[in-house]
Amino acid sequence: MEKSYTEQQQISYFEVDGNLYLTASALVFHLQDTAIRHSDSLGYTLDYMAQKRRGWAVVNWHIIIERMPKCGETIKLVTWSSKCRRMQAERSYLIYDSSDNICAKIASRWIFMDLEERKPTAIGEEMEQRYGSTPAAAIENEKYSMPKLQQQDTVTERTFIVTRRDTDNNGHTNNVKYIEWAIDDVPDDIYNTMTICDIAVVYRKECYKGDAVTSKCCVRTLENGRKEVISFFEDGKGEGILFAEVVTQWK
């Protein structure tokens, strides 16, 4: 595929769960790192971006999982820009196993940020050309839609404090942490007996070390028999700020 980037990665022991399958958060760490190395290969290294006070902020993930890789398995990640213009880019991924079977399809949306002003900024023609815009997408016609809570949904709540280990080099909560927090919300009877097959995330506002976060979570059964777990991460002080939403499906 024109202007795609491919690399091989091996699943390590520290990335897997009790059944030796790659965890959801570790999967997203692999996606992040592959995006960084793709950018490196185009000349947009972390040092270059830091000097320019520019950076990419992920806004959405949608991950469709055929099967999670296991500990020791070597996977192939292929990523490419399926759209890159103005202040926004869409990045697709396909993950293959050693037999060239697809393990996962991923769509993601990113905003190019001015890190001084903390607001979106223009990508620029040269950067658009280097990344390119390949018409094909890993998930066709992705709308990044999220489910809405219904009045009858039962919601559980917990409040916690963002710690140093939750933050990244920009000082705000790393996007993967929301997925870890959401997996913590999944009831044991689902986590221990079912398999995760879909992850959808939308990031709405940054939070920082020392912030209080309230997780509001509900579980419901879909028509196809899957369990859907919806987590809303809000400002713990009750100021009505929504940081992120994470939805996982289990089969």
N, C-alpha and C positions, 0 to 999 in steps of 0.2 A: 504494500500500500504506500502510495506516495507520501513522503514526509512523516511516516510513522517511525516510532522508536521502539526497539525490542531489546529485552534483556532476560537472562535466566536468573532465577533466585531459588535458593533452597530454604525450606521451612525448618526453622530452628526449634529446639525443645522449649525455650522460654516463650515461644509464641503460641503454644497449643493449650487446649483445655484438658480436662481429665480423661477424655477419650482419644487424646493425641491429635485432634483436629485443630486446624488454624482457627484462632478466635476472630470474632468480627472486628475488634479494634486492631489486632495485628494485621489483618487484611488491609485495613485502611492505611495503616502505617506503610505497608508495601506500596500502595497506590500513591501516597504522598511522595515517598522517596523516588519512585519511578518518574513522577512528574518533575521533581527537582533535577534528576540526572538528565532527563530529556532537555530541560531548559539549559543545563550546563553545556550539553552538546551543541546548542545553538549559540553559545557565547553569553548567555544570561545567567552567570554563576551567582551564588549567594553573595559573594564579595562585591560583584558588580552591582547587584541590586541594592545592597546596603549602601554603597557609595552614592548611588543615584536616589536613595531614599524612596525606593519603589518596591512593591511586592504584590504577590497574588494572594487573594483571600478567597477560599472556597465558600460558595453560597449554598450549593445543593450537592447531595450524593443520591444516586439511585443505583443500588447494587442488586442484581438478580443472580442468585447462587444456584448453580446446578448441583454442585457438591463442593464441600470444603476440602482443600488439600490436607494431607496428613504430615506428621513430623517426619523429616528426612526426605520428603518428596521434593523434586525439582520442578518448578513451574516456569512457564514462559509468559511474560507480560508484554503485551503490545499496546501502545498508547499513541494517540494522535489528536490533533486539534480538528474537531469537526465544525468549529465556527470560531472565528477570531476577528473581531472588529470593534471599533470605538473603544469602549471601556470594559468589554466583556468577552469571555472566551468559553467555549464548551469543549470539554476534553472527554474522549471516549477511551475505554480500555476493554481488552479481551484477555482473559487468563486461560492458558491451556495447560493440560497435564503432559506427561512425557509421551503419551500416546496421541497427542495432538487433539484430544477432546477438550471442548470448552468447559471450564469449571465455573466461570462467572462472566457476566456482561455488566459493564459499568458505564453510566452516564454521569457527568459532573459539570457544574457551572461555576465559573470563577470571575471575580472582579479584580481589575488592575487598580492598585491603590497607591496614592500619594501618602507615604508613611508619616510625613511631617504634618500634613493637614488632616490625616485620617479620613480621607474621602476618595471616591473613585476619580481616576484621571485617564486621559487618552492613552491608548496603547501605542499608537504611532505606526506609520506606514511600514517602516523597516521591520519592526517586530511582527506586524501582521504577516508580512511576506515570509519571514523566517519560519514562523509557526505554520502558516498556511491554513487553509480551510477545506478539509476533505469532506465532500458531500456525504459520504457514508458515515453512519453513526452506529455505535454498538447497540443502542436501544433506539429504534426508529420512533419518531414523533413523540419524544419524551416531553411531557408537560410539567414534570416535577410537582404534580398535585399531591396534596396531603389530605388524609381523612379528617373529618370533623367529629368532635364529640357529640353524642346524642344525649338528650336529657336523662335517659334511663341508664346511661353508662355509670358504673361505679368507679369512683376515683379515689385512689390512695395518695397520701402525701408524705413527704419527708423533706427536711431542710438540713443543709450542710454548708460548710465553708470551703471556698476555693483555696487550695494550698499551693505552695511554690511548685511542687511536682506537677501540678495541673497546667502550668503556663509554659509558653514557648519563647523563642527569642524576641518576639514582638511585645512580650509582657502580658498578653491576654491568654485566656484559656485556649489550649490547643484543641482543634476541632475534634480530634479523636476521643478526647476525654468525655464529650457528650455521649458518644457511643458506648464507652465503658459505663458511664452512669446509667444509661438506658438498659444495658444488659443486667446491671444490678437490680433494676426494677422487675425483671422477668421472674414470675413465680417459679419456685423450684419444680412444681409438677409439670410445667412446660419445658423449662430449661433441661431437666434431666431425662425427659422422655421424648422430646421432639427435636427436629433439626431446623436451624434457621435457614430461610430460603429467600428472604427479601429484606433489604434495609433501605429506608428512605429518610433523608435528613434535610432540614432547612435551617440555616443559621441566620438569625435576625439581628442580634446585637452582641457586642463584645462584653465579657465580664473578666474580672481581674482578681489577683490574689487578695484574699481577705473579704471578697464579696460573699454575701449569703445567697444561696440558690435553693429554691423550692422546686422539687420534682413532683409533678402531678401525673399520675399514671392510671391508665385503665386497660382492661383486657376484655376482648370480645371475640366471639366465634364467627367466622365468615361463612358464607354459603358453601364454599368448597371444602369446609371442614378445618381450614387452617385457623390458628390462633393469631390474633393481631394484638400487639402490645404497643400502646401509644404513650409516649412520655413528653410532657411539656416542662421545659426548664425556665422558671420565672424568677424574678427578683425576690429574694427572701424577705425583704423589708415591706412587701406589699404595695410597692409603688406601681404595679401594673406593667412592668417591663418584661417582655418575653425574649429570652436569649436564644432559644433553639427548640425545635421539635424533632423527635426521633421516633420512627415507626418501624417495628420489626414484625415479620411474619414467620410463623413456625409451622412445619408440617410433620 
